[in-house]
């Protein structure tokens, strides 16, 4: 692989936890980090924000799996301050003594205490003290769920070695910002990556001018079933999109997801597409025979993966192809549910639960099909890993990824979302035709080779360079105020088609941009007006006259009224910033 020079600086990837048995998002994040380390001329670090009892053991397991390499440092926020403390901050008040309310001590892997748990009187949340090696606390924080905004603490106490409070944070975000600052010299550019929709709101915005924030979406932002691009969003992704203007690079895995997010909030200059890469291993010197009666699933046993559909499909496969077997590799909260489905259908000999196995991908060399029955995806790694080993994929057509990865009928099959019979039928077709499997196997390997690390690294180099430039010129917008001077609709008479005017709306006003710091001109800001059809969500642009000056964009337009119910939407795009307002609600 060709070496490529990335922009100079510190490369930090931030996650909540990095666990050896984590799913595709973590594996994809670690793959990117390895490629940057091995071929990008940088020494990336992986940071975990959540307390962990066994950080060293996790690192050792990831190294053994090959998910990490020695060149990548791993750090944990709680381990860092347990060892280093808070520096020379002056002591303040005594830390309130909660010893009488102690309910638990949670251990670390070495037998020391990870945290002490208290339940203070009054019915509030539990309180955690995180101790140093000598038992004195360095941090006190109320119990909270990292992913649940209502539980986020608003007061986090820093504690000195003398047991006195030496400072406090008003949010988890402030704690994380402090750690990033403590890890990096004042004169160094810092590129901060995150792949977690839960972590991003705890990082953005980064006010430090040295830092650039890059976020990659790994999953569906819509609530399933995602029938339309403008359907309801998952709450965590609502928070993400609110912070999208604070991100220097907002990266999706597919152009389709980028475009659907852009349709929702505007195509800003910080939006990019970088699909997952896959390492295509050389074929074994003596390729093993592909089993014409076996298919495979590689998936976490979770609701997203919908593995009861794979079991239901296998009932038909087993009936039509005697002796056919399905191996399911993975663990997760729905193991019992999947086992019950197997038992109910009498498939105990035909469907085998293999559990978590770091070497599960090797089974793809001899399998005749990989099944993907997910409700949604981002850009699944399991399908790429299967194709890299010449294993055809049979997948539901879900947002996002399968349609972009698999060419139906060439290197696998894509069947309608949720169609168990169609899924089973395509598997039967493969198992009955080793010749078809062989043909698709060769095509699948060729497809996987187009997802090589060279192209992946080039894409990321472009994204990082863009983030560097974007961060330097990203406007810091505090708010936009709409001053609507005119919004009038005119009707039409019986002779309107012959003489007179068709129904229309006349609109005029100004969008006043309130900026932080030194105001910037609005020269490259874009103001757009569109009718948005209620039934389809399709937007139809309306010609708009725009003048800028004095921190405002003044606009006017006259537009024909649409035949179908539609809303009139005004949208402002300014580099990474996006804002919109509905000027006229949809007619009933």
C-alpha positions as CSV (number, residue, x, y, z in Angstrom):
1,X,0.0,0.0,0.0
2,X,1.3,3.5,-0.9
3,X,2.2,5.8,2.0
4,X,0.4,9.1,2.2
5,X,1.2,12.1,4.2
6,X,-1.7,13.4,6.3
7,X,-1.8,16.9,7.8
8,X,0.5,17.2,10.7
9,X,-1.0,17.1,14.2
10,X,-2.2,14.9,17.0
11,X,-4.8,12.3,16.0
12,X,-7.3,11.4,18.8
13,X,-10.2,9.0,18.4
14,X,-12.8,9.3,21.2
15,X,-15.2,6.6,22.2
16,X,-17.1,5.9,25.4
17,X,-15.7,2.4,25.7
18,X,-13.5,0.2,23.5
19,X,-14.4,-3.4,24.2
20,X,-12.9,-6.5,22.5
21,X,-16.3,-7.9,21.8
22,X,-17.8,-4.7,20.5
23,X,-19.7,-4.7,17.2
24,X,-19.1,-3.2,13.7
25,X,-18.9,0.4,14.7
26,X,-15.9,-0.2,17.0
27,X,-14.2,-2.5,14.5
28,X,-14.6,0.1,11.8
29,X,-13.2,2.8,14.0
30,X,-10.2,0.7,14.9
31,X,-9.6,-0.3,11.3
32,X,-9.5,3.4,10.3
33,X,-7.1,4.1,13.2
34,X,-4.8,1.2,12.1
35,X,-4.7,2.4,8.5
36,X,-3.9,6.0,9.6
37,X,-1.1,4.6,11.9
38,X,0.4,2.2,9.3
39,X,0.2,4.3,6.2
40,X,-0.7,7.9,7.1
41,X,2.5,8.9,8.8
42,X,0.7,9.7,12.2
43,X,0.6,8.1,15.6
44,X,-3.1,8.0,16.5
45,X,-4.5,7.5,20.0
46,X,-7.8,5.9,21.1
47,X,-9.4,7.6,24.1
48,X,-12.2,6.1,26.2
49,X,-14.4,8.5,28.2
50,X,-16.2,5.9,30.3
51,X,-14.8,4.2,33.5
52,X,-13.4,0.7,32.9
53,X,-12.2,-1.8,35.4
54,X,-9.8,-3.6,33.0
55,X,-8.3,-1.2,30.5
56,X,-5.1,-3.1,30.2
57,X,-6.8,-6.4,29.7
58,X,-9.0,-4.9,27.0
59,X,-6.0,-3.5,25.2
60,X,-4.2,-6.9,25.4
61,X,-7.3,-8.7,23.9
62,X,-7.6,-6.1,21.1
63,X,-3.9,-6.5,20.3
64,X,-4.3,-10.3,20.2
65,X,-7.2,-10.0,17.8
66,X,-5.3,-7.7,15.5
67,X,-7.9,-5.0,16.0
68,X,-5.1,-2.8,17.6
69,X,-1.4,-2.5,16.9
70,X,1.3,-1.4,19.3
71,X,1.8,1.9,17.6
72,X,-1.7,3.0,18.7
73,X,-1.9,4.3,22.3
74,X,-5.0,3.7,24.3
75,X,-6.0,5.9,27.2
76,X,-8.9,6.1,29.6
77,X,-10.1,9.4,31.2
78,X,-10.6,7.9,34.7
79,X,-7.3,6.0,34.6
80,X,-5.6,9.2,33.6
81,X,-6.8,11.4,36.4
82,X,-6.5,8.6,38.9
83,X,-2.8,8.6,38.2
84,X,-2.1,12.2,37.3
85,X,-4.6,14.2,39.3
86,X,-5.6,17.8,38.5
87,X,-2.2,19.6,38.7
88,X,-1.6,22.5,41.0
89,X,-5.2,23.7,41.4
90,X,-5.7,25.5,44.7
91,X,-7.8,23.6,47.4
92,X,-11.2,24.8,48.3
93,X,-14.0,23.5,50.5
94,X,-13.9,20.1,52.2
95,X,-15.6,17.4,50.2
96,X,-18.9,16.5,51.9
97,X,-18.5,13.2,53.8
98,X,-20.9,10.6,52.5
99,X,-19.4,7.6,54.3
100,X,-22.7,7.0,56.2
101,X,-24.5,6.6,52.9
102,X,-22.1,4.1,51.2
103,X,-23.9,1.2,49.5
104,X,-21.3,-0.4,47.4
105,X,-17.6,-0.6,46.2
106,X,-17.1,-1.7,42.6
107,X,-13.7,-3.3,42.0
108,X,-11.1,-3.0,39.3
109,X,-9.6,-6.1,37.7
110,X,-6.6,-5.9,40.0
111,X,-8.7,-5.9,43.1
112,X,-8.5,-2.2,43.9
113,X,-11.6,0.1,43.9
114,X,-12.9,1.5,40.7
115,X,-15.6,3.6,42.4
116,X,-17.4,3.9,45.7
117,X,-21.2,4.2,45.4
118,X,-23.3,6.3,47.8
119,X,-27.1,6.8,48.1
120,X,-27.5,10.2,49.8
121,X,-30.8,10.9,51.6
122,X,-33.5,12.8,49.8
123,X,-34.3,10.5,46.9
124,X,-31.8,11.9,44.3
125,X,-29.5,9.9,42.1
126,X,-26.7,7.8,43.5
127,X,-23.3,9.5,43.8
128,X,-19.9,8.0,42.7
129,X,-16.5,8.7,44.1
130,X,-13.6,7.6,41.9
131,X,-10.5,6.9,44.1
132,X,-6.8,7.1,43.5
133,X,-4.6,4.1,44.3
134,X,-4.3,5.4,47.9
135,X,-8.0,5.4,48.3
136,X,-8.6,9.2,48.3
137,X,-11.1,10.4,45.7
138,X,-10.1,12.4,42.7
139,X,-13.6,12.9,41.2
140,X,-17.2,13.0,42.5
141,X,-20.1,12.8,40.1
142,X,-23.8,11.9,40.3
143,X,-24.8,8.6,38.7
144,X,-26.0,9.1,35.1
145,X,-26.6,7.4,31.8
146,X,-24.1,8.7,29.2
147,X,-26.7,8.3,26.4
148,X,-29.7,9.9,28.4
149,X,-29.6,13.7,28.4
150,X,-32.1,14.1,31.3
151,X,-29.6,12.3,33.6
152,X,-26.5,14.3,32.7
153,X,-24.9,15.8,35.8
154,X,-24.6,19.6,36.0
155,X,-22.0,19.6,38.8
156,X,-18.9,17.4,38.7
157,X,-16.3,17.9,41.5
158,X,-12.6,17.7,41.1
159,X,-10.9,16.6,44.3
160,X,-7.3,17.1,45.4
161,X,-5.2,14.6,47.3
162,X,-6.0,16.4,50.5
163,X,-9.7,15.6,50.2
164,X,-10.7,19.2,49.4
165,X,-12.6,20.3,46.3
166,X,-10.2,22.0,43.9
167,X,-12.7,22.8,41.1
168,X,-15.8,21.7,39.3
169,X,-17.2,21.1,35.9
170,X,-20.7,22.2,34.8
171,X,-21.1,19.3,32.4
172,X,-19.6,16.1,31.1
173,X,-18.6,18.1,28.0
174,X,-16.4,20.4,30.1
175,X,-14.7,17.4,31.7
176,X,-14.0,15.9,28.3
177,X,-12.7,19.2,27.0
178,X,-10.3,19.5,30.0
179,X,-8.9,16.0,29.3
180,X,-8.3,16.8,25.6
181,X,-6.5,20.0,26.6
182,X,-4.4,18.2,29.3
183,X,-3.3,15.6,26.7
184,X,-2.2,18.0,24.0
185,X,0.5,20.8,23.9
186,X,-0.7,24.3,23.4
187,X,1.1,24.7,20.1
188,X,-0.2,21.5,18.4
189,X,-3.0,21.0,15.9
190,X,-5.4,18.3,17.2
191,X,-7.7,16.3,15.1
192,X,-10.5,14.8,17.2
193,X,-12.4,11.9,15.7
194,X,-15.6,10.3,17.1
195,X,-17.8,7.6,15.6
196,X,-20.4,7.6,18.4
197,X,-23.8,9.5,18.3
198,X,-23.7,9.4,22.1
199,X,-20.2,10.9,22.4
200,X,-20.6,13.7,19.9
201,X,-22.9,15.9,22.1
202,X,-20.4,15.5,24.9
203,X,-17.7,17.0,22.7
204,X,-19.3,19.5,20.3
205,X,-18.6,22.4,20.1
206,X,-14.9,22.3,20.7
207,X,-14.0,26.0,21.5
208,X,-10.3,25.3,21.4
209,X,-9.0,26.9,18.1
210,X,-6.3,24.3,17.9
211,X,-8.8,21.5,17.6
212,X,-10.8,20.1,14.6
213,X,-13.7,17.8,15.2
214,X,-14.5,15.0,12.7
215,X,-17.6,12.8,13.2
216,X,-18.6,9.7,11.2
217,X,-22.2,8.4,11.2
218,X,-22.3,4.6,11.4
219,X,-25.9,3.8,11.6
220,X,-29.4,4.8,10.5
221,X,-30.4,8.2,11.8
222,X,-34.1,7.5,11.2
223,X,-36.5,5.5,13.4
224,X,-37.1,2.2,11.8
225,X,-39.0,1.3,9.7
226,X,-37.4,4.1,7.7
227,X,-39.9,4.5,4.8
228,X,-39.0,8.1,3.9
229,X,-36.0,10.3,4.2
230,X,-38.0,12.8,6.2
231,X,-39.4,10.3,8.7
232,X,-39.0,10.6,12.5
233,X,-35.4,10.5,13.8
234,X,-33.9,8.6,16.6
235,X,-33.5,11.0,19.6
236,X,-29.7,10.5,19.8
237,X,-29.4,11.6,16.1
238,X,-31.6,14.6,16.7
239,X,-28.9,15.8,19.1
240,X,-26.3,14.9,16.5
241,X,-27.9,17.0,13.8
242,X,-28.3,19.9,16.2
243,X,-24.5,19.8,16.6
244,X,-23.7,19.2,12.9
245,X,-22.8,22.9,12.4
246,X,-20.2,22.6,15.2
247,X,-18.4,19.7,13.4
248,X,-15.5,20.4,11.0
249,X,-16.2,17.2,9.0
250,X,-19.5,15.3,9.1
251,X,-18.9,12.0,7.4
252,X,-21.4,9.4,6.2
253,X,-20.7,5.9,4.9
254,X,-22.9,6.3,1.8
255,X,-23.8,9.1,-0.6
256,X,-27.5,8.2,-0.1
257,X,-27.4,8.9,3.6
258,X,-25.5,12.1,3.1
259,X,-28.1,13.3,0.6
260,X,-31.0,12.4,2.8
261,X,-29.4,14.2,5.8
262,X,-28.7,17.2,3.4
263,X,-32.3,17.2,2.3
264,X,-33.3,17.5,6.0
265,X,-30.9,20.2,7.0
266,X,-29.1,21.5,3.9
267,X,-26.0,20.5,2.0
268,X,-23.3,22.2,4.0
269,X,-19.6,22.3,3.1
270,X,-18.5,20.0,6.0
271,X,-20.4,17.0,4.6
272,X,-18.3,14.1,3.2
273,X,-18.7,10.4,2.2
274,X,-16.1,7.8,3.1
275,X,-17.3,4.1,2.9
276,X,-15.8,1.4,5.1
277,X,-12.7,-0.3,3.8
278,X,-11.9,-4.0,3.9
279,X,-8.6,-5.8,3.8
280,X,-8.9,-8.5,1.1
281,X,-6.7,-11.4,2.3
282,X,-4.9,-13.5,-0.2
283,X,-6.7,-16.7,-1.1
284,X,-5.2,-19.7,0.8
285,X,-2.5,-21.6,-1.2
286,X,-4.8,-24.5,-1.2
287,X,-8.3,-23.0,-1.2
288,X,-10.7,-25.0,1.0
289,X,-13.7,-26.5,-0.7
290,X,-16.8,-24.3,-0.3
291,X,-19.5,-26.2,1.5
292,X,-22.6,-26.3,-0.8
293,X,-24.9,-26.9,2.2
294,X,-23.7,-24.1,4.5
295,X,-24.5,-20.5,5.0
296,X,-23.3,-18.1,7.7
297,X,-24.4,-15.1,9.8
298,X,-21.9,-12.8,11.5
299,X,-23.9,-10.4,13.7
300,X,-24.4,-9.1,17.2
301,X,-27.6,-10.8,18.6
302,X,-29.5,-7.6,18.9
303,X,-32.9,-6.2,17.7
304,X,-31.2,-4.3,14.9
305,X,-29.9,-7.6,13.3
306,X,-33.4,-9.2,13.4
307,X,-32.0,-12.8,13.4
308,X,-35.4,-14.4,14.0
309,X,-35.9,-13.6,10.2
310,X,-32.8,-15.6,9.4
311,X,-34.2,-18.5,11.4
312,X,-37.6,-18.2,9.8
313,X,-36.0,-18.2,6.3
314,X,-33.9,-21.3,7.3
315,X,-37.1,-23.3,8.0
316,X,-37.9,-23.1,4.3
317,X,-34.3,-23.6,3.2
318,X,-33.9,-26.7,5.3
319,X,-37.2,-28.1,3.9
320,X,-36.0,-27.5,0.3
321,X,-32.4,-28.4,0.7
322,X,-32.0,-31.4,3.1
323,X,-28.9,-31.2,5.2
324,X,-28.5,-27.4,4.8
325,X,-27.0,-25.7,7.9
326,X,-26.8,-22.1,9.1
327,X,-24.0,-21.1,11.5
328,X,-24.7,-18.0,13.5
329,X,-21.6,-16.3,15.0
330,X,-22.2,-13.6,17.6
331,X,-23.4,-12.8,21.1
332,X,-25.9,-10.3,22.4
333,X,-29.1,-9.6,24.3
334,X,-31.4,-11.6,22.0
335,X,-29.6,-14.9,22.2
336,X,-32.4,-16.5,24.1
337,X,-35.0,-15.1,21.7
338,X,-33.1,-16.6,18.7
339,X,-32.7,-19.9,20.5
340,X,-36.4,-20.0,21.2
341,X,-37.1,-19.4,17.5
342,X,-34.8,-22.2,16.5
343,X,-36.5,-24.6,19.0
344,X,-40.0,-23.6,17.9
345,X,-39.3,-24.4,14.3
346,X,-37.5,-27.6,15.1
347,X,-34.2,-26.5,13.6
348,X,-31.9,-27.6,16.3
349,X,-29.8,-29.6,13.8
350,X,-30.0,-27.1,11.0
351,X,-29.1,-23.8,12.8
352,X,-26.0,-23.8,15.0
353,X,-25.3,-21.0,17.6
354,X,-21.5,-20.5,17.5
355,X,-21.2,-17.6,19.9
356,X,-18.6,-14.9,19.8
357,X,-15.5,-16.1,17.9
358,X,-12.7,-13.7,16.9
359,X,-11.8,-16.1,14.0
360,X,-15.4,-16.3,12.7
361,X,-14.4,-14.6,9.5
362,X,-12.4,-17.6,8.5
363,X,-15.7,-19.6,8.2
364,X,-16.5,-17.4,5.2
365,X,-13.9,-19.1,3.1
366,X,-16.0,-22.3,3.0
367,X,-19.6,-20.9,3.3
368,X,-21.8,-20.5,0.3
369,X,-23.7,-17.5,1.5
370,X,-23.7,-14.8,4.2
371,X,-27.2,-13.7,5.4
372,X,-27.9,-10.1,6.4
373,X,-31.4,-9.6,7.9
374,X,-30.9,-6.3,9.6
375,X,-33.7,-3.7,10.2
376,X,-31.1,-1.0,9.3
377,X,-27.4,-0.6,8.7
378,X,-24.8,2.0,8.0
379,X,-22.3,0.3,5.7
380,X,-22.0,-3.2,7.2
381,X,-18.5,-4.7,7.6
382,X,-19.7,-8.2,7.7
383,X,-20.8,-8.1,4.1
384,X,-17.5,-6.6,3.0
385,X,-15.6,-9.3,5.0
386,X,-17.7,-12.0,3.4
387,X,-17.1,-10.7,-0.1
388,X,-13.4,-10.3,0.6
389,X,-13.4,-14.1,1.2
390,X,-15.5,-14.8,-1.9
391,X,-18.7,-15.5,0.0
392,X,-21.8,-14.2,-1.8
393,X,-24.1,-12.0,0.3
394,X,-27.9,-12.4,0.5
395,X,-29.3,-9.2,2.2
396,X,-32.4,-7.3,2.8
397,X,-32.5,-3.9,1.0
398,X,-32.3,-1.6,4.0
399,X,-30.9,1.8,4.6
400,X,-27.9,2.0,4.2
401,X,-25.2,-0.1,2.6
402,X,-26.4,-3.4,1.1
403,X,-27.6,-1.8,-2.1
404,X,-24.4,0.2,-2.4
405,X,-22.2,-2.8,-1.7
406,X,-23.9,-5.7,-3.5
407,X,-24.8,-5.8,-7.2
408,X,-27.9,-7.9,-7.3
409,X,-27.4,-11.1,-9.3
410,X,-23.7,-10.5,-9.8
411,X,-21.9,-10.8,-6.5
412,X,-24.9,-11.6,-4.3
413,X,-28.6,-10.9,-3.9
414,X,-30.5,-7.9,-2.5
415,X,-34.1,-8.8,-1.7
416,X,-37.0,-6.6,-0.5
417,X,-36.7,-5.5,3.1
418,X,-38.5,-8.0,5.4
419,X,-39.3,-10.5,2.6
420,X,-38.4,-13.8,4.4
421,X,-39.6,-15.9,1.4
422,X,-37.5,-14.0,-1.1
423,X,-34.4,-14.3,1.2
424,X,-34.9,-18.0,1.6
425,X,-35.5,-18.4,-2.2
426,X,-32.2,-16.8,-3.0
427,X,-30.3,-18.9,-0.5
428,X,-31.9,-22.1,-1.9
429,X,-30.8,-20.9,-5.4
430,X,-27.2,-20.6,-4.2
431,X,-27.1,-23.9,-2.3
432,X,-28.5,-25.8,-5.3
433,X,-25.9,-24.3,-7.7
434,X,-22.2,-24.5,-6.8
435,X,-21.5,-23.1,-10.2
436,X,-23.5,-19.9,-9.4
437,X,-21.7,-19.7,-6.0
438,X,-18.3,-20.0,-7.8
439,X,-19.2,-17.3,-10.3
440,X,-20.5,-14.9,-7.6
441,X,-17.5,-15.7,-5.4
442,X,-15.1,-14.4,-8.0
443,X,-17.2,-11.3,-8.5
444,X,-17.5,-10.7,-4.8
445,X,-13.7,-10.7,-4.4
446,X,-13.4,-8.1,-7.2
447,X,-16.0,-5.9,-5.5
448,X,-14.2,-6.1,-2.2
449,X,-10.9,-5.1,-3.9
450,X,-12.6,-1.8,-4.8
451,X,-12.9,-1.1,-1.1
452,X,-9.2,-1.3,-0.6
453,X,-7.2,0.7,2.0
454,X,-5.5,2.9,-0.6
455,X,-8.7,4.6,-1.6
456,X,-9.9,4.7,2.0
457,X,-6.8,6.5,3.1
458,X,-6.9,9.0,0.2
459,X,-10.5,9.8,1.1
460,X,-9.7,10.4,4.7
461,X,-6.7,12.5,3.8
462,X,-9.0,14.7,1.8
463,X,-11.5,14.9,4.7
464,X,-8.8,15.8,7.3
465,X,-7.4,18.5,5.0
466,X,-10.9,19.9,4.4
467,X,-11.6,19.8,8.2
468,X,-8.4,21.8,8.8
469,X,-9.4,24.5,6.3
470,X,-13.1,24.4,7.4
471,X,-12.2,24.8,11.0
472,X,-10.1,27.9,10.3
473,X,-13.0,29.7,8.5
474,X,-16.1,28.1,10.1
475,X,-18.4,30.9,11.1
476,X,-19.4,31.0,14.8
477,X,-23.1,31.8,14.5
478,X,-25.0,32.4,17.7
479,X,-28.4,32.8,16.2
480,X,-30.4,33.8,13.1
481,X,-33.4,36.2,13.5
482,X,-36.1,36.2,10.8
483,X,-37.6,39.6,10.1
484,X,-40.6,38.8,7.8
485,X,-41.8,42.0,6.2
486,X,-44.4,40.5,3.8
487,X,-46.1,37.2,3.3
488,X,-49.2,37.6,1.1
489,X,-51.2,35.2,-1.0
490,X,-53.4,36.3,-3.9
491,X,-56.4,34.3,-5.1
492,X,-57.6,33.8,-8.6
493,X,-60.9,34.2,-10.5
494,X,-62.7,32.0,-13.0
495,X,-60.8,33.6,-15.9
496,X,-57.4,33.2,-14.3
497,X,-56.2,30.8,-17.0
498,X,-57.0,33.3,-19.7
499,X,-56.2,36.6,-18.2
500,X,-54.9,37.7,-14.8
501,X,-52.6,36.1,-12.4
502,X,-52.5,32.5,-11.2
503,X,-52.6,31.9,-7.4
504,X,-49.3,33.0,-5.9
505,X,-47.5,34.0,-2.7
506,X,-45.4,37.1,-2.3
507,X,-42.7,37.1,0.4
508,X,-40.1,39.6,1.6
509,X,-38.0,39.9,4.7
510,X,-34.5,39.5,6.1
511,X,-32.5,36.8,7.9
512,X,-30.3,38.6,10.4
513,X,-27.2,36.6,11.5
514,X,-25.9,37.1,15.0
515,X,-22.3,36.0,15.2
516,X,-19.9,35.2,18.0
517,X,-16.6,37.1,18.1
518,X,-15.5,39.2,15.2
519,X,-18.4,39.3,12.6
520,X,-17.7,37.8,9.2
521,X,-19.3,39.0,6.0
522,X,-22.1,36.9,4.5
523,X,-20.6,36.8,1.0
524,X,-20.6,33.0,0.6
525,X,-23.8,32.4,2.5
526,X,-26.7,30.9,0.6
527,X,-30.4,31.6,1.1
528,X,-32.9,29.2,-0.4
529,X,-36.7,29.2,-0.7
530,X,-38.7,26.0,-1.6
531,X,-42.1,24.5,-1.5
532,X,-42.0,21.2,0.3
533,X,-44.7,18.7,-0.8
534,X,-46.5,17.2,2.2
535,X,-47.2,13.9,0.6
536,X,-43.7,13.2,-0.8
537,X,-41.4,15.5,1.0
538,X,-40.0,16.6,-2.3
539,X,-38.7,20.2,-2.4
540,X,-39.3,22.5,-5.3
541,X,-37.0,25.6,-5.4
542,X,-38.5,29.1,-5.7
543,X,-36.4,31.8,-7.4
544,X,-35.3,34.2,-4.7
545,X,-33.8,37.7,-4.9
546,X,-31.2,38.1,-2.2
547,X,-29.1,41.1,-1.1
548,X,-26.5,41.0,1.8
549,X,-25.2,43.7,4.0
550,X,-25.1,44.7,7.6
551,X,-25.0,41.1,8.9
552,X,-28.3,40.3,7.1
553,X,-29.6,38.6,4.0
554,X,-32.6,40.5,2.6
555,X,-34.8,38.5,0.3
556,X,-38.0,38.8,-1.8
557,X,-39.8,36.4,-4.1
558,X,-43.1,35.9,-5.9
559,X,-44.0,32.2,-6.3
560,X,-47.0,30.4,-7.8
561,X,-49.0,28.5,-5.2
562,X,-48.6,24.7,-5.6
563,X,-51.5,22.5,-6.5
564,X,-50.9,20.0,-3.6
565,X,-50.6,20.9,0.1
566,X,-47.0,22.2,0.7
567,X,-45.0,24.2,3.2
568,X,-42.9,27.2,2.2
569,X,-39.4,26.7,3.7
570,X,-36.6,29.3,4.0
571,X,-33.2,27.8,4.5
572,X,-29.8,29.5,5.1
573,X,-26.5,27.6,4.5
574,X,-23.2,29.2,5.4
575,X,-20.3,26.8,5.1
576,X,-20.8,24.3,7.9
577,X,-23.8,26.2,9.4
578,X,-27.4,25.5,8.5
579,X,-30.7,27.1,9.6
580,X,-34.3,27.0,8.4
581,X,-37.7,28.3,9.1
582,X,-41.2,27.5,7.8
583,X,-42.8,30.6,6.4
584,X,-46.1,29.1,5.5
585,X,-47.4,25.9,7.0
586,X,-48.8,23.2,4.7
587,X,-52.3,23.8,3.6
588,X,-54.8,21.2,5.0
